[in-house]
Amino acid sequence: MLMNKSFSTWRLCLANSCKFSTTRHVLEREKYYKPTIYALSTAPGKAAVAIIRISGPASTYIFRKLTGSSSPPQARLATVRKLFDPKSLEQGRKKLIDESLCLFFKGPHSYSGEDLLEVQCHGGRAVINAIMKAVSSLHTEYMPIRYAERGEFSKRGFQNGRFDLTEAEGINELVNAETEVQRLSVLSSTNGDTRKLFNSWRKRILHNVALLTTVIDFGEDHEVDEVNHLFDKVASSIVELEKEVQTYLKKTQKSQILMDGIKMTLSGPPNAGKSSILNILADDEKAIVSSIAGTTRDAIDIPLAINGYKVILGDTAGIRNATNEIEQEGIKRAHRRTKNADLNLVILPADESDSLDSVFMKHISTIREQQSKELLIIVNKSDLMPSLKQREILIDMLSDKLAVKKDKFMFISCKTKEGIQELVNTLTSKFRHITWTDRNESPVVISKRARDILEKSVLQGFKDFKTSKDADDIVLATEGLRFSMEGIGKITGQAIGVEEILSTVFSEFCIGK
């Protein structure tokens, strides 16, 4: 009996041991077979330094093979190492590729959440290609090593819990930021503020869903008045939350202008100085400046930065009665451009501003009708009108004739540069107003994907809730809130179950990120 018991115990221990061994083996195999990825993380082309990034279980193996080291790299310790081609020999020795700085990050405390090696080498194309060829040569069936896909380092970081989708998309926006204001606008996503806000919304919705679920499951235990009071309490909470989401969306729409660029259009009669102003603001000879009327025949878009703001500045054809077919088409395009602009700059010459034709007057009327758009009328060639009294008389006349308030006018001279700095300061003030950066709030930028989900899932769920609430259908009202909650989960990645969504998010990333 004792022998049988001992034998049984031995069999059980053996079985458990085999089970543990098998489980460990499976886990090791999963880790072993996961592809290690590599890519150039700096811009391609000749440079002083280039960074090649390697992420995955074979990172330490690649390090040892490239450096000839018998020990793994120390985490977060930058070391200068000679790199060799592990597959090539030169006079019986491994072929030297380069001397580089190697930096190793142990997972999960790395950008990708797994072992990650950065090789900072000389930035010549031959050096870069030789190192990546050497890394690729270490690929085997049992240790797959391949070139990374777009955004795959960030995708792995998300999958390994290093950040959520809002932070990942913020990182991509930060990489693409061109101006200081753009950089500041995406920080709310990269530092986790957006994630915290969305999670707080999700928790509030979840709390309300829990309250309604209690009523659904145990409604017979509650009085009718008690149920109605609870239903009204949830409705009040959702109304408040809906306002918050709508305000947030308006803010992000304004902030998105920061990323796309403020559309500013120059228009006016021929030879008013539009192209000259464009060249001054761009600090370059972007447009042809000529005394010949109608020199600019088409709209010219020039991207530039003004005091940290990205601006798409458009120079248009002169607005006048034209008989030339090409010039007429240019004027039509100028009309369309002003309608789509965030800010219209109308340039008038101080010496001819009292002789404006009907075509120009109609153009001004069209701009004036767009009350939501900013307008600034610039009177150029102020050097021809030095008297302050003359200027006041001219502004009075133009204000009445164009039906535009006097505070919308300012004088400059492209010839003497008088008023140019004042113009830049005024434009900056208007940029701040257009993008809501004049408020005591930091701008917020989120992806188009996130905005669409907020509009079409989260807000739609709130709408469905209110409709069902009006019909006293607590079950459907609850489902509406669940729809909203799932929408927020899709934004942050908490409810990601479809690979296509991830592919869409990370496809916008650059290689090596």
C-alpha positions in Angstrom: 0.0 0.0 0.0 2.8 2.4 1.0 4.7 1.3 -2.1 1.7 1.9 -4.3 1.2 5.3 -2.7 4.9 6.3 -3.2 4.8 5.1 -6.8 1.7 7.1 -7.4 3.3 10.2 -5.9 6.4 9.6 -8.0 4.3 9.4 -11.2 2.5 12.6 -10.2 5.7 14.4 -9.6 7.1 13.1 -12.9 4.0 14.2 -14.7 4.1 17.7 -13.2 7.8 17.9 -14.0 7.2 17.0 -17.6 4.3 19.4 -17.8 6.4 22.2 -16.4 9.3 21.3 -18.7 6.9 21.2 -21.7 5.3 24.6 -20.8 8.7 26.2 -20.4 9.8 24.7 -23.7 6.8 26.1 -25.4 7.3 29.5 -23.9 11.0 29.5 -24.9 10.0 28.4 -28.4 7.5 31.2 -28.7 10.2 33.7 -27.6 12.8 32.1 -29.8 10.6 32.1 -33.0 9.4 35.7 -32.6 11.1 37.7 -35.4 13.8 40.1 -34.4 13.4 43.3 -36.5 16.0 45.9 -37.5 15.8 49.2 -39.5 17.6 52.5 -40.1 16.0 54.9 -37.6 17.6 58.1 -39.0 16.9 59.7 -42.3 18.6 57.9 -45.2 21.5 59.6 -47.0 24.9 60.9 -46.1 25.3 62.1 -42.5 27.8 62.2 -39.7 26.0 59.6 -37.6 23.3 57.0 -38.4 21.3 54.9 -35.9 20.3 51.3 -36.7 17.7 49.9 -34.3 17.4 46.2 -33.5 14.5 44.9 -31.4 13.6 41.3 -30.4 14.9 38.2 -28.7 18.0 37.9 -30.9 19.3 41.4 -30.0 22.0 40.2 -27.6 23.0 37.4 -30.0 23.4 40.0 -32.8 25.4 42.2 -30.5 27.8 39.3 -29.7 28.1 38.3 -33.3 28.8 41.8 -34.6 31.2 42.8 -31.8 32.9 39.4 -31.3 32.0 39.7 -27.6 31.5 36.6 -25.5 29.2 38.4 -23.0 26.0 40.2 -23.5 25.9 44.0 -23.5 25.2 45.9 -20.3 21.9 47.7 -20.2 21.8 51.5 -20.7 25.6 51.7 -20.9 27.0 53.2 -24.1 30.1 51.5 -25.3 32.4 52.0 -28.3 32.7 48.8 -30.2 34.3 47.6 -33.4 31.7 45.9 -35.7 32.7 42.9 -37.8 31.0 41.0 -40.6 30.3 37.6 -39.0 30.1 35.9 -42.4 33.1 37.3 -44.1 36.8 36.8 -43.6 39.7 39.0 -44.6 43.1 37.4 -44.4 41.7 34.8 -42.1 40.1 37.3 -39.8 36.5 38.7 -39.6 36.1 41.7 -41.8 35.9 45.0 -40.0 32.9 47.2 -40.9 33.0 50.2 -38.6 33.6 51.4 -35.1 30.4 52.5 -33.5 28.6 53.4 -30.3 26.3 50.6 -29.0 23.5 51.1 -26.6 21.4 48.3 -25.2 18.0 48.5 -23.5 16.7 45.4 -21.6 13.1 44.6 -22.1 10.5 45.4 -20.9 12.2 48.8 -20.0 12.7 49.8 -23.6 10.8 51.7 -26.3 9.5 48.5 -27.8 9.0 46.7 -24.5 11.6 44.0 -25.5 15.4 43.7 -25.8 16.5 46.6 -28.0 19.9 47.4 -29.4 20.9 50.7 -31.0 24.0 50.9 -33.2 25.2 54.5 -33.7 27.6 54.2 -36.7 29.1 56.6 -39.2 26.4 57.8 -41.6 27.8 56.8 -44.9 25.6 54.7 -47.1 28.2 52.0 -47.5 28.7 51.7 -43.7 24.9 51.5 -43.1 24.3 48.9 -45.8 27.2 46.8 -44.6 25.9 46.7 -41.0 22.4 45.9 -42.0 23.6 43.2 -44.4 25.6 41.6 -41.6 22.5 41.7 -39.3 20.4 40.1 -42.0 23.0 37.3 -42.6 22.4 36.1 -39.0 18.8 35.1 -39.9 17.9 31.4 -39.5 14.7 29.3 -39.6 14.9 29.0 -35.8 16.0 32.6 -35.2 14.1 34.8 -37.7 15.6 38.3 -38.3 14.0 40.6 -40.8 13.7 44.3 -41.8 11.1 46.1 -39.8 7.8 47.2 -41.3 6.5 50.8 -41.0 5.8 51.6 -37.4 6.6 48.1 -36.2 8.9 49.3 -33.3 6.0 51.4 -32.0 3.5 48.7 -32.7 5.5 46.3 -30.5 5.7 49.0 -27.8 1.9 49.2 -27.8 1.5 45.4 -27.8 3.9 45.1 -24.9 2.0 47.8 -22.9 4.6 50.6 -23.1 1.9 53.1 -24.3 -1.6 53.2 -25.6 -2.8 54.2 -29.1 -3.2 57.9 -28.3 0.4 58.0 -27.1 1.6 56.1 -30.2 -0.2 58.4 -32.5 1.2 61.4 -30.6 4.7 60.1 -31.1 4.1 59.9 -34.8 2.8 63.5 -34.8 5.8 64.6 -32.8 8.1 63.1 -35.4 6.3 65.0 -38.1 6.1 68.3 -36.2 7.7 71.1 -38.2 7.2 74.1 -35.9 7.5 74.9 -32.2 3.7 75.3 -31.9 3.2 72.0 -33.5 5.6 70.3 -31.1 3.8 71.8 -28.1 0.4 70.8 -29.4 1.2 67.0 -29.5 2.8 66.8 -26.1 -0.6 66.2 -24.4 -0.7 62.9 -26.3 2.9 61.8 -25.9 3.0 62.5 -22.1 -0.1 60.5 -21.4 -2.6 63.4 -20.7 -4.9 62.3 -23.5 -4.9 58.7 -22.3 -5.7 59.9 -18.8 -8.6 62.0 -20.0 -10.1 59.3 -22.2 -9.7 56.7 -19.4 -11.5 59.1 -17.0 -14.4 59.4 -19.5 -14.5 55.6 -19.9 -14.7 55.1 -16.1 -17.5 57.6 -15.8 -19.5 55.8 -18.5 -18.7 52.5 -17.0 -20.0 53.7 -13.6 -23.3 54.8 -15.2 -23.6 51.5 -17.1 -23.1 49.7 -13.7 -25.9 51.7 -12.1 -28.3 50.9 -15.0 -27.3 47.2 -15.0 -28.1 47.0 -11.3 -31.6 48.3 -12.1 -32.0 45.8 -15.0 -30.9 42.9 -12.9 -32.6 43.8 -9.6 -35.4 46.2 -10.8 -38.1 44.3 -9.0 -36.3 45.1 -5.7 -36.6 48.9 -6.3 -39.5 51.3 -6.2 -40.6 53.0 -9.5 -39.7 56.4 -8.1 -36.3 55.2 -7.1 -35.6 53.7 -10.6 -36.7 56.9 -12.3 -34.5 59.0 -10.0 -31.5 56.8 -10.8 -32.3 56.9 -14.5 -32.5 60.7 -14.4 -29.2 60.9 -12.4 -27.4 58.8 -15.1 -29.0 61.0 -17.8 -27.7 64.2 -16.1 -24.2 62.7 -15.9 -24.2 61.8 -19.6 -25.4 65.2 -20.7 -22.5 66.8 -18.8 -20.0 64.3 -20.3 -21.4 64.9 -23.8 -20.7 68.6 -23.5 -17.2 67.8 -22.4 -16.6 65.6 -25.4 -18.1 68.2 -27.8 -16.0 71.0 -26.4 -12.9 68.8 -26.6 -13.7 68.0 -30.3 -14.0 71.7 -31.1 -10.6 72.3 -29.5 -9.0 69.5 -31.4 -10.4 70.7 -34.7 -8.9 74.2 -34.0 -5.6 72.6 -32.9 -5.5 70.5 -36.1 -5.1 73.7 -38.1 -1.7 73.9 -36.3 -0.6 70.6 -37.9 -2.1 71.2 -41.3 -1.0 74.8 -41.5 -3.0 78.0 -41.3 -4.3 78.8 -44.8 -3.5 82.5 -45.5 -4.3 84.0 -48.9 -3.0 87.2 -50.5 -5.3 89.0 -52.8 -5.7 92.4 -54.3 -5.5 94.5 -57.5 -2.5 94.1 -59.8 0.8 95.6 -58.7 -0.4 96.2 -55.1 2.6 94.4 -53.8 1.2 90.9 -53.0 4.3 89.0 -54.3 6.6 91.4 -52.6 4.9 90.8 -49.2 5.0 87.0 -49.9 8.8 87.2 -50.5 9.3 89.3 -47.3 7.3 86.9 -45.1 9.0 83.9 -46.7 12.4 85.6 -46.6 13.0 84.3 -50.1 12.4 85.2 -53.7 9.4 82.8 -54.0 7.3 84.9 -56.3 8.2 87.0 -59.4 8.0 90.7 -58.7 7.3 92.9 -61.8 5.8 96.2 -62.6 3.8 94.5 -65.4 0.2 94.0 -64.4 -1.0 90.4 -64.3 2.4 88.9 -63.7 0.9 86.4 -61.2 -1.5 84.3 -63.2 -2.2 81.4 -60.8 -2.3 80.8 -57.1 1.1 80.0 -55.6 1.2 78.1 -52.3 4.3 78.6 -50.1 4.7 76.7 -46.8 6.5 78.8 -44.2 6.8 79.4 -40.4 5.8 82.7 -38.9 6.6 83.0 -35.1 6.4 79.2 -34.7 3.1 78.8 -36.7 3.0 76.7 -39.9 1.4 78.8 -42.6 0.4 77.9 -46.1 0.7 81.3 -47.8 -1.1 81.7 -51.2 -0.3 84.4 -53.7 -3.1 84.9 -56.2 -3.7 86.7 -59.5 -4.5 90.4 -59.4 -8.2 91.1 -59.0 -9.4 93.3 -61.9 -11.5 93.5 -65.0 -9.5 91.3 -67.3 -10.0 90.4 -70.9 -7.3 87.8 -71.1 -8.7 84.3 -70.8 -5.8 82.9 -68.8 -5.9 85.9 -66.4 -9.6 85.5 -66.0 -9.1 81.9 -64.9 -6.4 83.0 -62.4 -8.9 85.5 -60.9 -11.6 82.7 -60.6 -9.1 80.6 -58.7 -8.2 83.5 -56.5 -11.9 83.8 -55.6 -12.1 80.1 -54.7 -8.9 80.3 -52.7 -10.1 83.2 -50.5 -13.3 81.2 -49.6 -11.1 78.3 -48.3 -8.7 80.5 -46.4 -8.5 80.8 -42.6 -7.1 84.3 -43.0 -7.5 86.7 -46.0 -4.9 89.4 -46.5 -6.1 92.0 -49.0 -3.3 94.2 -50.3 -4.1 97.7 -51.6 -1.7 100.2 -53.1 -1.7 103.6 -51.2 -1.4 105.5 -54.5 -4.3 103.8 -56.4 -6.6 102.5 -53.7 -9.3 105.1 -54.6 -9.7 103.6 -58.1 -11.0 100.1 -57.4 -13.1 98.5 -60.1 -16.3 96.5 -59.8 -14.6 93.1 -59.9 -12.5 93.9 -56.9 -15.4 95.3 -55.0 -17.4 92.1 -55.6 -14.3 90.2 -54.4 -14.2 92.2 -51.1 -18.0 91.6 -50.7 -17.5 87.8 -51.0 -14.8 87.8 -48.3 -16.8 90.1 -46.0 -19.7 87.7 -46.1 -17.6 85.0 -44.6 -17.9 86.3 -41.1 -16.2 83.3 -39.5 -13.0 84.0 -41.5 -10.3 86.5 -40.4 -9.7 89.6 -42.7 -6.9 92.1 -42.7 -6.5 94.9 -45.3 -2.9 96.0 -45.8 -2.2 99.3 -47.5 1.2 99.0 -49.2 3.5 101.8 -50.4 3.1 103.8 -47.2 6.3 105.6 -48.1 4.2 107.5 -50.8 1.9 108.7 -48.0 4.1 109.9 -45.1 1.5 112.2 -43.6 -0.6 110.8 -40.8 -3.5 113.0 -41.8 -3.4 111.6 -45.3 -3.5 108.1 -44.0 -6.4 108.8 -41.8 -8.4 110.3 -44.7 -7.6 107.3 -46.8 -8.6 104.8 -44.2 -11.9 106.7 -43.6 -12.6 106.5 -47.4 -11.7 102.9 -47.8 -13.6 101.8 -44.7 -16.8 103.4 -46.0 -16.3 102.2 -49.6 -15.4 98.6 -48.7 -17.8 98.4 -45.6 -14.9 97.1 -43.5 -14.1 98.3 -39.9 -11.1 100.7 -39.5 -9.3 98.3 -37.1 -8.9 95.8 -40.1 -6.5 98.2 -41.9 -2.8 98.8 -41.5 0.0 100.5 -43.4 3.2 99.0 -44.6 6.0 99.7 -47.1 7.7 96.8 -48.9 10.3 99.3 -50.1 11.3 100.7 -46.8 10.1 97.8 -44.6 8.0 100.2 -42.5 5.3 98.3 -40.6 6.6 94.8 -41.5 7.3 93.9 -37.9 3.9 95.2 -36.9 2.4 93.1 -39.6 4.1 90.0 -38.3 2.9 90.7 -34.8 -0.6 91.2 -36.0 -0.6 88.0 -38.0 0.7 86.1 -35.0 -2.1 87.5 -32.9 -4.7 86.3 -35.5 -3.0 82.9 -35.7 -3.4 82.5 -32.0 -7.1 83.5 -32.3 -7.8 81.1 -35.2 -6.2 78.1 -33.4 -7.5 78.9 -30.0 -3.9 79.2 -28.6 -4.9 82.6 -27.3 -6.8 80.9 -24.5 -5.2 79.8 -21.3 -5.2 76.2 -22.5 -2.6 74.0 -24.2 -3.5 73.0 -27.8 -4.5 69.4 -28.2 -4.0 67.3 -31.4 -5.4 63.8 -31.9 -5.6 61.7 -35.0 -8.4 61.8 -37.5 -9.1 58.2 -36.5 -9.7 59.2 -32.9 -11.9 62.2 -33.9 -14.0 60.0 -36.1 -14.6 57.5 -33.3 -15.5 60.3 -30.9 -18.0 61.7 -33.3 -19.4 58.5 -34.8 -19.2 56.1 -31.8 -19.0 58.0 -28.5 -21.3 60.9 -29.3 -23.6 58.6 -31.2 -23.8 56.3 -28.2 -24.8 59.2 -26.1 -27.5 60.1 -28.6 -28.8 56.6 -28.6 -28.9 56.7 -24.8 -31.0 59.8 -24.8 -33.4 58.4 -27.4 -33.9 55.2 -25.4 -34.2 57.3 -22.2 -37.1 59.3 -23.7 -38.7 56.0 -24.6 -38.2 54.7 -21.0 -36.2 51.7 -22.4 -33.4 51.2 -19.8 -32.0 48.2 -21.6 -31.4 50.0 -24.9 -30.2 53.1 -23.1 -27.6 50.9 -21.4 -26.5 49.5 -24.8 -26.1 53.0 -26.1 -23.6 53.8 -23.2 -21.8 50.5 -23.9 -21.4 51.6 -27.5 -19.8 54.9 -26.3 -17.5 53.0 -23.9 -16.4 50.6 -26.6 -15.6 53.6 -28.8 -13.2 55.1 -26.2 -11.7 51.7 -25.9 -11.0 51.7 -29.6 -9.3 55.0 -29.4 -6.9 54.0 -26.6 -6.5 50.4 -27.7 -8.3 48.8 -24.7 -10.8 47.2 -27.0 -8.6 46.3 -29.9 -9.5 43.0 -31.3 -9.1 43.7 -35.0 -5.6 43.7 -36.6 -6.8 46.1 -39.3 -7.1 48.9 -36.8 -3.5 48.5 -35.6 -2.3 48.3 -39.2 -4.1 51.6 -40.0 -2.6 53.3 -37.0 1.0 52.2 -37.5 1.0 52.4 -41.3 1.5 56.2 -41.0 4.8 55.8 -39.1 8.2 56.0 -40.7 10.5 53.0 -41.0 12.6 52.6 -37.8 9.9 54.0 -35.5 
